[in-house]
């Protein structure tokens, strides 16, 4: 079964993505994230809400952090 981040799911008009909750909020606050494979983005890291945060994903979803 295909799995998508929140941003790819939105692009495909799906109600939600598949990765919400995979990154714990505590891990996120410590600068860590779950690594997953999104069918649209490829191998990525996701935030606690399931959004792609990888700046060099296939769709360029992630944002650079200063």
Buried (B, 14 or more C-beta within 10 A) or exposed (E): EEBBBBBBBBEEEEEEBBBBEBBEEEEBEEEEBBEBEBBBBBEBBBBBBBBBBBEEBBBEBBEEEE
